[in-house]
Amino acid sequence: MLKIFLKDRLMLILIYIVNLASILLFFYLSVPADTEFFYPLSIGLFFLVIYLLIDWVKFYPANRSAAKQLSNQDVELEAYTGEQKVFKRLLAKTVSENSQKFNDLKEQNKERIYFLSHWMHHLKTPVSVIELIINKEEKTEALDKIQQENKRLHYSIEQGLTMIRMDSFENDFELKSVDLLSTLRKLINARKREWIYQSIYPSIEFEEEQARIITDPKWNEILIDQIISNAIKYSGKKEGKQKLVFQIERIAEHISLAIVDQGVGIPDYDLERVFQPFFTGENGRKYPNSSGIGLYLSKKIADKLGAGIEIQSTSGKGTTVQIKWLAGKSE
């Protein structure tokens, strides 16, 4: 800070020294017999130092508080000189105006999310009615296809609602010790029809009776379900029977889950961008049903849960998504 202070006043110091030297030179030329330089020079430099010390006392507190604010410390900006007071008032005015604009935009966004959320909840009603009607009718191939499309519509609505809920994630978040095996069995059983319809056979590989992890139960189910949905979607694109393997492994203080599918895979040049929102890449051009939302949501949820998520894939052979949580205590 002292370096900045001296740099800002360098021109003043130079002008003062040049002025002092000019006066001494004038008197030397006027009175050649008088060769006393040290005394008037020391007096002049003394007053310069006194001025700089007084200026430093005004400069330092204001700039120190400004530096603390820049490092996100909650301190009040101090102002001593007239210039500093003007800038403090200007800063206060700017902050007030921007805070008002921010609050207005926040309220507008809140209102849009409110109406969008209610609209999407209303969409769930006809989807549920269609499901009830299909379940009452005699099963045909056409009805099976309608039911699958209806489930896709329901899943898309849930994805949209999940994106909306992400804004208030911290208000709906509670860490617990959860059995990963129970979670997987629950999610697998909920998709019995899809496994049969897509000719996919899920299996869990783990030798222990429990695999407890520290996470939020609801959000963790959403995270894993997004990965399962993607695996089913792209495994079903290949002909013949497919496997979907859930490999659980205990690694030191962590539990790792690898979800391994035998689907169409992801090209190498798309792998780095798969977690970006709405990115569908090469598969999106081949399969119009791709939305680019599933993996984006998975990454967002994993980050908020403090879980690691990685993806490996070989085009035409399949994809492996690995999620890692902090291990919980076994009961």
C-alpha positions in Angstrom: 0.0 0.0 0.0 2.9 2.4 0.7 4.2 1.7 -2.8 0.9 2.8 -4.3 0.8 5.9 -2.0 4.3 7.0 -3.2 3.6 6.2 -6.8 0.4 8.3 -6.8 2.4 11.2 -5.3 5.6 10.8 -7.3 4.8 13.8 -9.6 4.1 16.1 -6.6 7.4 15.0 -4.9 9.4 15.5 -8.1 7.9 19.0 -8.6 8.5 19.9 -5.0 12.2 18.8 -5.2 12.7 20.6 -8.5 11.1 23.7 -7.1 13.4 23.5 -4.0 16.5 23.1 -6.1 15.5 26.0 -8.3 15.1 28.3 -5.3 18.5 27.2 -3.9 20.1 27.7 -7.3 18.6 31.2 -7.6 20.0 32.3 -4.3 23.4 30.8 -5.1 23.6 32.7 -8.4 22.3 35.9 -6.7 24.7 35.6 -3.7 27.8 33.6 -4.9 29.6 34.0 -1.6 26.8 32.1 0.2 27.5 28.4 -0.2 25.2 27.1 2.5 23.0 24.4 0.9 22.4 21.7 3.6 20.4 23.8 6.0 17.7 25.1 3.6 17.6 21.8 1.8 17.0 19.9 5.0 14.3 22.3 6.1 12.6 21.9 2.7 12.8 18.1 2.8 11.5 18.1 6.4 8.3 19.9 5.4 7.9 17.5 2.5 8.1 14.5 4.9 5.6 16.2 7.3 3.2 16.7 4.4 3.5 13.1 3.2 3.0 11.8 6.8 -0.2 13.8 7.2 -1.4 12.7 3.7 -0.6 9.1 4.6 -2.7 9.3 7.8 -5.7 10.2 5.5 -4.8 7.7 2.8 -4.1 4.6 4.7 -7.4 3.9 6.6 -9.6 4.5 3.5 -7.5 2.3 1.3 -7.2 -0.4 4.0 -10.9 -0.7 4.4 -11.3 -0.7 0.6 -8.8 -3.6 0.3 -10.7 -5.5 3.0 -14.0 -5.0 1.1 -12.3 -6.3 -2.1 -11.3 -9.5 -0.1 -15.0 -9.9 0.9 -14.6 -8.7 4.5 -17.5 -6.9 6.0 -16.1 -3.5 7.0 -17.3 0.0 6.6 -15.5 2.2 4.0 -13.7 5.1 5.8 -13.4 8.5 4.2 -11.4 11.5 5.4 -10.7 13.8 2.5 -13.3 15.6 0.4 -12.4 13.4 -2.6 -12.8 10.2 -0.6 -16.2 11.4 0.8 -17.4 12.1 -2.8 -16.4 8.6 -3.9 -18.0 7.0 -0.9 -21.3 8.7 -1.7 -21.0 7.7 -5.3 -20.3 4.1 -4.3 -23.3 4.1 -1.9 -25.5 5.4 -4.6 -24.3 2.8 -7.1 -24.7 -0.1 -4.6 -28.3 1.1 -3.7 -29.3 1.3 -7.4 -27.9 -2.1 -8.3 -29.4 -3.7 -5.2 -32.8 -2.4 -6.2 -32.3 -3.7 -9.8 -31.1 -7.1 -8.4 -34.1 -7.4 -6.1 -36.5 -6.5 -8.9 -34.9 -9.2 -11.2 -35.0 -11.7 -8.3 -38.7 -11.1 -7.8 -39.4 -11.4 -11.5 -37.4 -14.7 -11.7 -39.2 -15.9 -8.6 -42.6 -15.2 -10.2 -41.6 -16.9 -13.4 -40.4 -20.0 -11.5 -43.6 -20.0 -9.5 -45.8 -20.0 -12.6 -43.6 -22.5 -14.4 -43.6 -24.9 -11.5 -47.4 -24.8 -11.2 -47.8 -25.2 -14.9 -45.6 -28.3 -14.9 -47.5 -29.7 -11.9 -50.7 -29.3 -13.9 -49.1 -31.2 -16.8 -48.7 -34.2 -14.4 -52.5 -34.6 -14.1 -53.2 -35.6 -17.7 -50.1 -37.8 -17.7 -51.4 -39.7 -14.6 -54.9 -40.0 -16.2 -53.4 -41.5 -19.4 -51.5 -44.0 -17.2 -54.7 -45.0 -15.4 -56.7 -45.4 -18.6 -53.9 -47.6 -20.2 -53.8 -49.8 -17.1 -57.6 -50.5 -17.3 -57.5 -51.4 -21.0 -56.5 -54.7 -22.5 -52.8 -54.7 -23.3 -51.9 -54.3 -27.0 -48.7 -53.4 -28.7 -50.1 -49.9 -29.5 -51.0 -49.3 -25.8 -47.6 -50.4 -24.7 -45.9 -47.8 -27.0 -48.3 -45.1 -25.7 -47.5 -46.1 -22.2 -43.7 -45.8 -22.8 -44.1 -42.4 -24.5 -46.3 -41.3 -21.6 -43.6 -42.4 -19.1 -41.0 -40.4 -21.1 -43.3 -37.4 -20.9 -43.7 -37.9 -17.1 -39.9 -38.2 -16.8 -39.3 -35.0 -18.7 -41.7 -33.1 -16.5 -39.9 -34.5 -13.4 -36.6 -33.3 -14.9 -38.0 -29.8 -15.3 -39.3 -29.8 -11.8 -35.9 -31.0 -10.5 -34.2 -28.1 -12.3 -36.6 -25.7 -10.6 -36.0 -27.3 -7.2 -32.2 -26.9 -7.6 -32.6 -23.2 -6.9 -33.7 -24.0 -3.4 -31.5 -27.1 -2.9 -30.1 -26.0 0.5 -33.7 -25.6 1.9 -34.5 -29.3 1.0 -31.2 -31.0 2.0 -30.4 -33.3 4.9 -27.3 -35.5 5.1 -27.9 -39.1 6.4 -26.4 -42.5 6.4 -28.1 -44.3 3.6 -27.8 -47.9 2.4 -26.8 -47.7 -1.3 -27.9 -51.3 -1.9 -31.5 -50.5 -0.8 -31.6 -47.4 -3.0 -30.5 -49.3 -6.0 -33.0 -52.1 -5.5 -35.8 -49.5 -5.1 -34.8 -47.7 -8.3 -34.5 -51.0 -10.2 -37.8 -52.3 -9.1 -39.5 -49.0 -10.1 -38.5 -49.6 -13.7 -39.5 -53.3 -14.1 -41.6 -52.6 -17.2 -38.8 -50.7 -18.9 -36.3 -53.5 -18.3 -38.6 -56.0 -20.0 -39.6 -53.6 -22.8 -36.0 -52.7 -23.6 -34.6 -56.2 -23.1 -32.1 -55.0 -20.5 -31.0 -57.1 -17.5 -29.8 -55.2 -14.4 -27.5 -56.7 -11.8 -25.7 -55.6 -8.7 -22.2 -56.7 -7.9 -21.3 -56.3 -4.3 -20.3 -59.0 -1.7 -21.2 -57.2 1.5 -24.8 -56.9 3.0 -24.7 -53.1 3.2 -23.0 -50.2 1.5 -23.8 -47.2 3.6 -23.0 -43.7 2.3 -23.3 -40.2 3.6 -25.8 -38.3 1.4 -29.3 -36.8 1.1 -31.7 -39.8 0.4 -34.1 -38.0 -2.0 -31.5 -36.1 -4.0 -29.3 -39.1 -4.2 -32.1 -41.2 -5.7 -32.6 -38.4 -8.3 -28.9 -38.5 -9.1 -28.7 -42.2 -9.6 -32.1 -42.4 -11.5 -30.8 -39.8 -14.0 -27.9 -42.1 -14.8 -30.1 -45.2 -15.0 -32.5 -43.4 -17.3 -29.6 -42.4 -19.7 -28.3 -46.0 -19.6 -31.7 -47.4 -20.5 -32.3 -44.9 -23.2 -29.0 -45.6 -25.1 -28.9 -49.3 -24.3 -32.3 -49.8 -25.9 -30.9 -48.3 -29.2 -28.9 -51.5 -29.7 -30.5 -54.8 -30.9 -30.5 -57.9 -28.7 -30.3 -58.4 -25.0 -28.2 -55.9 -23.0 -26.8 -55.9 -19.4 -26.7 -53.0 -17.0 -24.3 -53.7 -14.1 -24.1 -51.8 -10.9 -20.6 -52.4 -9.5 -20.1 -51.2 -5.9 -16.7 -51.0 -4.4 -15.3 -49.9 -1.0 -12.3 -47.7 -1.5 -10.7 -46.5 1.8 -13.2 -44.1 3.4 -15.4 -44.0 0.3 -18.0 -46.1 -1.5 -17.8 -46.1 -5.3 -20.6 -47.1 -7.7 -19.9 -47.8 -11.3 -23.0 -48.0 -13.6 -21.9 -49.9 -16.6 -24.1 -50.2 -19.7 -23.7 -51.8 -23.1 -25.3 -49.0 -25.1 -24.2 -47.0 -28.1 -21.5 -45.2 -26.1 -20.2 -41.6 -26.5 -17.5 -40.5 -29.0 -14.2 -39.3 -27.4 -14.6 -35.8 -28.7 -18.0 -35.4 -26.9 -16.9 -36.7 -23.5 -15.5 -33.4 -22.2 -18.8 -31.7 -22.8 -21.4 -34.2 -21.7 -22.0 -32.4 -18.3 -22.8 -29.1 -20.1 -26.5 -28.2 -20.2 -28.4 -29.2 -23.3 -25.3 -30.7 -24.9 -26.3 -33.8 -26.9 -23.3 -34.2 -29.3 -23.1 -36.9 -31.9 -25.8 -39.1 -30.2 -28.2 -36.1 -30.2 -28.0 -36.0 -34.0 -28.6 -39.7 -34.3 -31.3 -40.0 -31.6 -33.8 -37.1 -31.5 -35.0 -38.0 -28.0 -31.7 -36.8 -26.5 -32.3 -33.7 -24.3 -28.8 -33.0 -22.8 -30.4 -32.5 -19.4 -29.8 -35.8 -17.6 -26.0 -35.7 -17.2 -26.1 -32.0 -16.5 -28.5 -32.5 -13.6 -26.4 -35.4 -12.4 -23.3 -33.3 -12.2 -25.1 -30.4 -10.5 -26.6 -32.7 -7.9 -23.4 -34.6 -7.3 -21.5 -31.4 -6.7 -24.1 -30.2 -4.2 -24.0 -33.5 -2.4 -20.2 -33.5 -2.3 -20.0 -36.7 -4.4 -17.5 -37.2 -7.2 -18.8 -38.2 -10.6 -16.8 -39.3 -13.7 -17.7 -40.8 -17.0 -15.8 -43.1 -19.4 -17.2 -44.4 -22.7 -16.2 -46.1 -25.9 -18.3 -45.4 -29.0 -20.4 -48.5 -29.9 -19.4 -50.5 -26.8 -21.0 -48.7 -23.8 -20.6 -46.2 -21.0 -19.5 -46.3 -17.4 -20.5 -43.6 -15.0 -18.7 -43.7 -11.6 -20.0 -41.9 -8.5 -18.1 -41.8 -5.3 -19.5 -40.9 -1.8 -18.1 -40.7 1.7 -18.7 -44.0 3.4 -21.1 -44.1 6.4 -21.0 -46.3 9.4 -22.6 -49.8 9.1 -25.6 -50.5 11.3 
